[in-house]
């Protein structure tokens, strides 16, 4: 389900992953159209014809970076990037406004999002700063039957 609602943006010949110039970890590509929806003053961004990537490390200030190692930091976003914040009120599902606290306290929410994803009723590629499906960001683990199970700390 990681490609739950993305369009085919893999036709280009850019690497799917690249190393963040700040923390040195490898991250997945993100469409430039997604970046434009989440940065302050998108009309002033001097994007280049290159691949861009999303850094999801909460300890790193970088949100997006280019293949040329240019960076866009959290302070340059108009959207709070929930996966980088890890606060109870941080969004983990941008399509339906689900916070980490809500998802932790109500496992039915994830089932709802799964159903909406199956019906292609989400817009993760544009709404989620990562440009990817949010289901991997929900708390808990999936069992072999696909049902959400509680973690020990839940």
N, C-alpha and C positions, 0 to 999 in steps of 0.2 A: 504493500500500500504506500510505499515511499513516493511513488509517482502518481498519487491518487487523483490529482486534478491538474497536472502539469501538461502544457502543450509540448510538442516535440521541439525542444530547443537544443537538442544534442546533435543536430546536423552539422554544426560547425566543427572545426578540427582543433579546438582548443582542449587542453588537458582538463579532465573532469575534476581533478584535485590539484591544489597548489599549496605551498608552504606559506603560512602567515609570517610576514616579515618581523613581527614583534615577538610572538611566542614560539615560533619554529615548528608548529604542528601543521599537519595537512588538513585542508578543508575542501568541501565541495563547491562547485561553481554555482552561481546564481545569475539569473537573467538581469540585464541592465534595467529592464522595465520595472523589475521589483525594487531595485535600488532607488529609482526615481520616485517611487511611491512612498518611500520611508525617510528620505533625507530632507533636511531643511533646505529651502530655496533650490529645488531641483533645476530650475532654469539657470542657475549660476554654476552648476556642476560642470566641470570640464572633463567629461568622460571621454575615453579614447576607444578606438576600435581594438579592443582586447577583451580577454576573459576577466571576469570579476568573481570573487569568492566570498563566502560568508563564514566568519569566525564565530563559533558558538561558545567559546571559553569564557565563563563568567569572570575570570580573573584578568582578562585581556580587554583593554579599552577599544580595540579595533572591532568594528562590526563588519565592514566590507574592505576588501583589498584587491588591487589589480594584479595582473600578471607581472606588471612592471614594479610591483611592491608599493604603489601608491596606496594610501589608506584613508578610510572614512571611519571616524571614531564615534562612540556613543553620544558625545556632546554635539555631533553634527546630525543627529537623527531627530525627526519630529515625532517618531513613534518610539515608545519605550519597548526595548527588546527584552521580552519577558524571560527568555531562556538564559539571558546574561545576568538577570537580576535575582532570580530565585527567591522572591518575596511572595507572601501569601496572595497578594493582590496582583501579581504579575500574570499577564495573559500567556496562556499556552496554546489556546485556540483562538485565532484572530477572526475566523469566519463567524463564530457564534459567541464570541466574547467570554470564553471560559477562562477563569483564573485558576491558578495552581491550587488554591484553597478549595474552590468549588469541586475541582476534579478529584482532589484527595478525599473530600467528604461525601461525594456522591458518585459511585461507580456507574450509575445509569447514564451519566453525562457522556462517558466515553462510548458507551453502546449507541447513544444517539448520534454522536459524531461519526462513528463507524457506518451507521446506516445512511447518513447523509453523504458520506464519502462514496459508498457503493452506488448511490443514486446520482453521483457527479454533481451534487448540490453545494460543493464547496469552491472556494477561490483561493486556495493556499498559495498558489504561485505569485499572486499579487498581494494578498492580505498579510501573509506570514512573512516577516522580514527575511527568513531563511530561504524563501521561495519554494519550500518543500512542505509536505504533509505534516501536520502537527501530531499525529497519533503516537509517534515515537517519544514525544515529550510528556505524555500523560504519566502520572505516577502508577506504580504497580507493575506486575509482570504478567505476561501472557502464559497460560498453561498450554499443554498439548491440545486441549480441546478448544483453545482460542478464547476462553472466558478470562476475564480479569481476575487475578487473585491478589489478595492483600499481601503487602510486604510485612516483615516482622515489626517494623516501626509504625505501621498504620494503626 
